[in-house]
Amino acid sequence: MSLFAWSLFTKSTQHFQHRACLSTYGGSIHALAISNDGQALACGGTEGVKLWDTRSRKELTCSPLNCESRGTVSCAVWITTRLGMAETLCYGTGLGYVAFLRRSPIDEICVRRLGSGFEITCMSWDPTSSDAGARIAIGTRDKIVQVLVLNTNSQLQAVFSVRLDNTVPKSVAFADDRGVYAFGLYDGNFIKLNGDDGTVVKEYTCKSVIGHAAVNQKRGVFVVDNAADGFTLYRLDGNEEPVRTFVTAPPSVSVPKQVAFGAEGRLIVGGSDNGSVYVFERKTGKLLDTLRHSNGGLVQTIATRDIDGRCTVATASPALGRGKATINLWVHDYSIGKATLTSKDSWSLLHMLKRMFTLLVHLSALALIVSFLITSYSDTVVTWSIDIAQRMRPMHMFIFPASNPPQSAVFEEAPYIQEAVREKSDILILHELAEKLMEVIREAKRDAGEDLHHVIKHDITAEVERVFHQAVQARKDDIRGTRRGQDGSGKEVILV
């Protein structure tokens, strides 16, 4: 099946979508690098360096014709400084040369051969470099790790250079404290060096050889190609025990394959020897995607870049014979609309909606309480209102019959005493409800005062009080009429 047909077949199920296919010179591609703004792609190999504009997919430039005297390009990284200098491509070669190629305008600003001219196996740029220059860590085949600074005059200055005991550095990376991580090719060593003098701070041996390694400082982890069954994840502050292994199809030959983080450390992306590029979820170990770079063969060279919620992956494989090498670009929008709700206006809108929702909840509770009082406790509300008025002075209740002796007043008074007991029981319940009611009113007033106009707040409170007092007055009139009817036989209830 062709790559185009495979892309159409898997389009509906893949998270990554194929964006472009670039063809370049014959020979092997050993290095890919996507610029920090995502607008340029660099590739390096047996035929030197080439640059492309990723938007127009047009070639920008080629390295000088004397690339044969410098050797095969083995690694590359984009660097920049805080002084607004245009992005610059830094690349190393098999004969120990390090070169700096400015992107705009295109210009080779610095070239130097390091040490005895051994192959530069790896390099990394420190994004926290100061205005004085860009810090670059470099590893070479003769077991040396060194840190250099490209100053504002495009001159290289040495910070330190150390020779490791038995470790050939295959990958290097900067730590948050300006230290340097080095990963051994054959012995599987993980080493942390002091950023000022290169002394060894930490060292242990991983469970496998290291074909390639990548570091994610934010997540505190690194991942290595174990050259056996896939890629293995470790913690930077842990020990030699791995976190998990991302298992791939068994390789037909044990060769180093590049590996990288994507989507801000959420994904692990690595090559293979069967024409595929594997994409795993870091947290779960689940295989998210299998990118079909070619129908078969090695896919050793990859690069990733995350910009504004989009992860771009570049993949390359060596050409057969004198044929052209192929580079594929894939994209995955892992965080669409990531910054939609980060502005102050959006935050204010959400805050206002939250306050309005809280106010509506309080008003609904208030309406339920008022309705409950009117329908279920109207008698008790009236009694409680009268009781409060009478508590202002001593109250005595006497019943004067029209013709019976005074002794009968005691027996006539008993039913009213029982009714008063029941009313007092209802009053206790009403007191609790009234306290809840006033608490809700006060809270509603506070919420309304924060987000609504003062006039609206006053209207809400006034309406609640009006409904409440109307219900009380209506029930009071009904009870008075009922009692006058009950005492029409000559008795009169007098409240003193």
Buried (B, 14 or more C-beta within 10 A) or exposed (E): EEBEEBBEEBEEEBBBBBBBBBEBBBBBBBBBBBBBEBBBBBBBBBBBBBBBEBEEEEEBBBBBEEBEEBBBBBBBBBBBBEEEBEBBBBBBBBBBBBBBBBBEEEEBBBBEBBBEBBBBBBBBBBEEBEEBBBBBBBBBBBBBBBBBBBBEEBEBEEBBBBEBEEBBBBBBBBBEEBBBBBBBBEBBBBBBBBBEEBEEBEBBEBBBBBBBBBBBBEBEBBBBBBBBBBBBBBEBEEEEEBBBBBBBEEBEEEBBBBBBBBBBBBBBBBBBBBBBBBBBBBEEBEBBBBBBBBEEBBBBBBBBBBEEBBBBBBBBBBBEEEEEBBBBBBBBBBBEEEEEEEEEEEEEEEEEEEBBEBBEEBBEBBEEBBEEBBEEBBBBBBBBBBBEEEEEEEEEEEBEBEEBEEEEBEEBEEEEEEEBEEBEEBBEEBEEBBEEBEEBBEBBBEBBEEBBEEEEBEEBBEEBEEBBEEBBEEBBEEBEEEEEEEEEEEBEEEEE
